[in-house]
Amino acid sequence: MLKSTTVDEIQSAVAVKQNLKPRIALLREKAGLTQLELSRLVGVTESTIQNWESGRTGTDHIERVIRFCKALNCQVEDLIEYVNESPQELVAPPNS
């Protein structure tokens, strides 16, 4: 059986799409970052950041993560284990 979508769910999804675009730029600026700096931190190209901020490229993957978190009642950090792959951590410690 197909799940019917309510008007509230549709309006909520539209609100997320409308609010996400300007919020990326707002939050980036609030953090004092340029688009280039943010792109390097996120691991995408500067043009990807520009496209997200302008709305030229969809942010469906971000919205999916948000829906995962809401459905599972968790934070992004709970969903994804962050592994820092800095060169210092890749070197095995000396045997004692």
C-alpha positions in Angstrom: 0.0 0.0 0.0 1.3 3.4 -0.9 1.7 6.0 1.9 -0.3 9.1 1.2 1.4 12.4 1.6 -0.4 15.0 3.7 -0.5 18.7 2.8 1.5 19.4 6.0 4.3 17.0 4.9 4.4 18.7 1.4 4.5 22.2 2.9 7.2 21.1 5.3 9.3 19.7 2.5 8.9 22.9 0.5 9.8 25.0 3.5 13.0 22.9 4.0 14.0 23.5 0.3 13.3 27.2 0.5 15.1 27.7 3.8 18.1 25.5 3.2 19.6 27.5 0.3 19.9 30.9 2.1 20.9 29.3 5.4 24.0 27.7 4.0 25.4 31.1 3.0 24.1 32.7 6.2 25.8 30.0 8.4 29.0 30.1 6.3 29.2 33.9 6.7 28.4 33.7 10.4 31.3 31.2 10.8 33.6 33.7 9.0 34.4 31.3 6.1 34.7 32.0 2.4 33.1 29.6 -0.1 36.6 28.2 -0.8 37.3 27.6 2.8 34.0 25.9 3.4 34.4 23.7 0.3 37.8 22.5 1.6 36.3 21.7 5.0 33.4 19.8 3.5 35.4 18.1 0.7 33.5 19.5 -2.3 34.5 22.0 -4.9 34.0 25.7 -4.4 31.5 25.7 -7.3 29.4 23.1 -5.5 29.1 25.5 -2.5 28.2 28.3 -4.9 25.6 26.1 -6.5 24.1 25.0 -3.2 24.0 28.6 -2.0 22.3 29.9 -5.2 19.9 27.0 -5.4 21.2 25.9 -8.8 22.0 22.4 -7.4 19.7 20.5 -5.2 20.5 19.6 -1.6 18.5 16.4 -1.6 21.2 14.4 0.1 21.3 16.9 3.0 17.5 16.8 3.3 17.7 12.9 3.4 20.1 13.1 6.3 17.8 15.4 8.1 14.9 13.0 7.5 17.0 10.1 8.8 17.7 12.0 12.0 14.1 13.0 12.5 12.9 9.4 11.9 15.5 7.9 14.2 15.3 10.8 16.7 19.1 11.3 16.6 21.8 13.8 15.6 23.9 13.6 12.5 26.9 12.7 14.7 24.9 9.6 15.8 24.4 8.5 12.2 27.9 9.0 10.8 31.1 8.0 12.5 33.7 10.5 11.7 37.2 9.1 11.1 40.0 11.7 11.0 42.6 10.5 8.5 45.4 12.9 9.3 48.9 11.6 8.4 49.8 11.6 12.1 47.1 9.1 12.9 47.9 6.9 10.0 51.4 6.2 11.4 51.5 3.3 13.8 52.8 4.2 17.3 56.2 2.8 18.2 56.2 -0.5 20.1 57.0 0.1 23.8 
